[in-house]
């Protein structure tokens, strides 16, 4: 695991975007694993700049998203399908047929999970998987549990996650209580993983994920077992690691 320190959120976004941009340039048919939430917004803005400047071509790129709220249609403005269209896809030359997000409207959870795993498998797996980290240590919507989930699964969201995500909804009661998410095994099969984190609020959980014991109670800690993980975090997010394990950075 390589940990890269960024000065601030803008620097984090540039550094992380450069890693994904390099993947696209080296392999124009790359399979990108994408994430949602506030953390990757700056990164996506940098990728859009790269496309607008003529440096990046997404016409043959394929994407899979980590997760989707169960019960939301793709046109719901709080769905992750909508988020991706508004914050990245409609601004670049990607073929929407090459983009994949779990179907939040599929009532048969077992069927949808199997379908999504098959989609990922059919593309030969993910070349680079972008991840954020939740306050509970969740990656995707893989919440703390007694075991690591394997493939795509339907999960009950942790109350902390619901509270954290309520800022995007009219009220906490409007936040879906379940979601479809790629499982830990699906994520760990990615050839490369890029984890981003910003803000002091993530400092303690980032330390546990990168330097603590590997446990399903901190789902992101499993990334320590992956052979090619890059963590890009700003100084506030690295506060605890800087204090307790400064040699881990760089």
N, C-alpha and C positions, 0 to 999 in steps of 0.2 A: 504494500500500500504506500503510495506516494502522496504526501500532503503538501499542497502549494498554498502559500499565504498571499492573499490579495490585500491591497491597501484599504479598499472600500468596495461597496457593491458594484460600482461602475467597473472597477478593475477586475473584480471577480467575474463579471459578465463577459468582459473582453477575453480574459484568459480561458474561461470555459468554452466560449464560442469558438475560439481558435482551435481547440481540441476537436470539436465537432466538425468545423470547417475543414480541417486537415483530413479527417476521415472521408468527407464527401469528395474532396479533390483527389485523394488517392484511389478511391473506389466510387465512381459516379452512381453505381447501383447499390450503394450501401443500404443496409437495413438499420434505421435509427430507432432506438427505443426512447420515447419521449415522455415527459412528465408535465404536470400542471401545477397550479398554485402560484404564489407571488414570487418565489425564488427564481424560476427560470425566465421571467418576463424580460429582464435586461439581456439575457443570453439570446432570446428569440429576436429581440430588437437588433442585436448585433448581426445575427444571421440574415435578417432582412436587409440590413445595410450591405452586407457582402453580396447578396443577390442584386440589389439595385446598382451596385458599383460594377457589376459584371464579373465579380470574382468567383461567384458560386452558382452552380447549375443544379437545380433539384428535380429536373425533368424525369430522371430515372430512379430517383431515391424512393425507397419504400419506408413506411413508418408503422410502428405499433405503439400504442399508448398503454401506459401501466394500468390504468383503472378507469372506472366510470361509476357514477352513482346509480344504484338500482332504482328504477321507477321513473327516471327522467328521460324524456325524448331527446334526440340529438339536436332539436331546435330550441330546447329550453335554454334560456340564457345562463343558467347555472350548471348545465351539463359540460362535461369535459370535451365532448365533441365540438360543442359551440365555442368553448374556450380556445381550442386549437385552431379552428377556422379564423376566429377573430384576431388572435394574437400571433399567428404564424402563417397558416396555409394560404389564406386569401391574398397574402402579400408577396408570395414567392411563386415560382413556376412549377409547383408540384402537381402531379396528376392526382386528383382526389380519390381515384380508384385505387391508388397505391397507399392510401392512408387507412389505418385500422384502429378502431376504438371499440372496447366491449359494448355490446348492445344492452343498454340499461333497461330497455322495454321488454326484453325476453323474460317471460315469467318462469320458464323452466331453467333453474340455475344450473343444474347438472349438464343440460344440453348446451347452454351458452359457454360454460367453462370448457367443455370438450371442444366446441367449435373454435374458440379463441386459441387454445393450445395448438390445434391443428393448423390454424392460420400461421402462427409463428413457426411451426415445424416446416410448413410448406415453403417458407422463404429461406430456410436454411439457418434459422436462428438470428439473433440480434448481433450486429457488429459492434455497436456501442450503445450502452444503456445509460440514459440520463436519470439521475435520482435526486430528489430532495430528501430531507430527513425531518420527520415530525417530532413534536415535543415528547412523544412516547417512545421515540426510536423507531417508529414505523417507516418502512419503505414501501412505496405503493400504498395500499391500504392493509398491508400485513401488520396487524396490531400485535402487541405483546401477547404471548400465549405459552402453553406448556410444551409446544413442539413447533418446528419450522414447517409451514405449509409448503406443499410441493408445487403443483401446477396451479393454473388459474382457479380461483375459488370465490365464492360469495361469502362476504364477512359482515358481521355486526360491528359497527364502528364504535370505537372507544369513546366514552363520554368526553374525554379531553380533546379528542379529534373533532367531535361534533361541536364543542364549544369554540375551538380554534377556527373552524371553518364557518362558524355562524356569522362572521364578519362579512361574508360574501352574500348572505341571505337577508331577507327582510326581518326575520327573527330566528331564534334558535330552534323554534318548533318547525320551521320550514326545511331544516337540514335533513336530508335523507338519513335513515338509520342503518342502511345497508349499502354495500357497494360490491361490484365485481373488481377483482384485482389479479394481476399476474402474481403467481406464487413465488416463494423464495427460490425454489428450484429453477423456475423459468428465468428469474433474474440472474441467478448464478451461472446459468448456461451462456449468458452473454459473453462475447469474446473480450470486451473491455467495458468497464463501468466507470462512469463519471458522476461523482457525488458532489453536490454544491450545498453550501450552508452560509447563511449570513445573519448577523445580529447576535447580540450577547445572550438572547433568550435560548439560542441553540448551543451555547458553549458547553454546558454540563453534559447534555445528551450526546454531543459530538465526541466529547472525550470518552464517554462510556462505549460508544460505537467503535471508535478507532483504537482505543487503548485498554478497554476493560475486558472482562471475561466474555467469551462467546456464549450467548444464551438466547433462547427464543423470547425471553422477557425483555430483551433489547434487540429487536429483529435486525437492525442495521449492523449489529456486531458480527453477523455471519460474513460480512464483506471482507473481514480479515483473512478469510480462507480463500478468497478469489485471487488468482495469479496476476491480475492486471487491473488494479483499482487506482484511480486518481481522485483525490479529494481537493477541491478548490474552495477555500473559505476565507472570509474577510477577518480582519484582526479581532473584532469583537467576538465572532463565533469561535475563534481559536484561543480565547482568553485562558480557559482551563488547561487546554493542551500545552499552551506556552508556559504555564506555571508548573505543571506536573511532569511534562514530557517534552521539553523544548527540542531535544534531539530528534523527535519524531517529525519535525517540520523541515521541509526542504529536500 
